[in-house]
């Protein structure tokens, strides 16, 4: 019985076809470390807003048309206002958004735990 299945890695051209300009591919230990750092960064961003002594965050928009400033301790508002390029961090933010949409509360706890 002959097995024609080959374990070839896809060519670089194939990888580039699915990724945008300037995208970076991490594999192995680098990918795990990048995910770990992204998740910790999101948790660190919002964990200080938890509890009765939770601190407020000052958010400033950076667009040319809108440079407004807001003060909040709401995890959902904070996470919606941050631009994220880390895959693991995006997953945490998406989970927090679903929590906010479905329950209306607990977004900070979801991101921290």
C-alpha angles and dihedrals in degrees: 000000000000123000111207094182111117127197098222123155115235115260119258090248090062091050092050092049091066099041131074127241111291095013117150128216119213121190136183117347093000091057092049092048092047091051092047093050092047093052093047091049092055092047092048090049095060107021093086089063093063126104136013091304094045115145127233122240125221112223122194123188115227103200118116092238097045123038096157122152126219133181119214145149094198111120094208092054092047094048093047091054098053123089109224130192099172115099096216092047090050090054091053092048091049091051090050091050091052090049090051093047095047103035105012094224142054099059094131092049091051091052094046101043 
